[in-house]
Amino acid sequence: MKGGANKTNPRIRDLISRLKTTSREHGVNIWREVAVRFESPGRNYAEVNLSKISRYAGSGETILVPGKVLGSGVLSESVNVAALNFSESATNKIIDAKGKCMSIEELLEDNPKGSRIRILR
């Protein structure tokens, strides 16, 4: 089944559809790549710790995690992070570092061209 039709979570089905539509409308492949990742089984979704985000992200950068952000590690830079889900400790640490937590849907709305986004998995 294509297009996330086999997904039972309505949020994931809607997100896949919105990602593909935005990719087509703006001619941007980043959203299609993320949609394809969400079409895979949920057990394959990324789980990224803050320590990894801290290693690869610079101050003010926007990071996209196609999965869940976990709170292990220290975040010293102000980073905008978009993900499907956040652990409570990850949310607190990102906010404490003057960063921003947002849903992938919010990032898609704010930046439909997908410019200056780094995907971590």
N, C-alpha and C positions, 0 to 999 in steps of 0.2 A: 504494500500500500504506500502510495506516495502522498506528500503534502501533510504528513503528520496525522492522517485520517485514522490511524490505529491508536493514537494517543487518547487515553481516557481523561486526562486532566484538561479541562476546557481552557485554562490559562495557557498551557503549552500549545494546544492546537491553535488558539488565536494568535499567540506570539509567532509561531512558525509562519502563519498566513501573513501577518503584518510585516515580518522580516522579508519574506519573498516579494511582497507587493512593493515595499520601499526599495528593495534592490532593483526591481524592474523599472520603477518610475524614475529613479535617479541614476540608473546605470552604474550602480556601485556593488562590487562583488563581496564586500565584507559582510553585508547582511545575509546574503545567500549562504556564505560559509557558516555563519552562526546558525542559520535555520537548519542546515544539513546536520550540524552537530546535535541539535535538539531532536531531530528525527530518529537518532540512535536511541537505544534503550537508556532509561534513566540512570541505571547503574554505571553507565559510561560518562555521565556528566562530570565536568571538572570539579575538583575540590581543591581550592588554592588557599594556602595559609598566608597570613600577613607578612611573614618572613620572606616569602617569594615575591610578593608585591613590592616590598621594601627593596629587594635586590634589583629588580628590573625597572622600577618606575622612578622617574624624577619628579621633583616638586611641580605641582600644577598639572601633571599629566592625567589623562583619562585612561583608565584600565577597564577592560571588559572581561568578565569571567563568565563563560557559558556554563554556569553551575552555581556552586556555593562557595562563599568566602568564609574561611574559618579563622579563629582568633589567635592561633599559635604564632608567636613572634612579636616583634616590636615594629611599629610604623613611626618613623620620625619625620617623614615628609608629608606635606599636604597634598593628598592625591584624591581625585574623583574616581570612585569605583562603582561600576554598574555590574549587577549580577542577578541571577535568578533568585537566590536567597542569601542571607547573611546570618551567621551565628550572632547571638547577643553580644558576646565579647568582641567579635570583629567590628560590629557596628559602633560599640563604645570606643574602641581604640582608634577607629578611623575618624570619628567625630572629635575625640581628644586631640588628634594630630591636625585639627582644623581642615580635615578632608570632608568629602561628601559621599554618602551612600545613596545610590539610586537604583531603581529597577531598570531592566533592559528596555522596557517599554518607554520609560522616561528618557533614556538616552536616545532611543530611536526617534522620539518626538523632538528632542532638542537638537539633534545632529543627524538629520536624515541622509546627509552626504557621507557620513561615516569618516570624516576627516579627523586626523590626529588622535586616533584610538589605537591602543595596543591591546591585543587579545592575549590573555594568559590562561593556560590550561595545565 
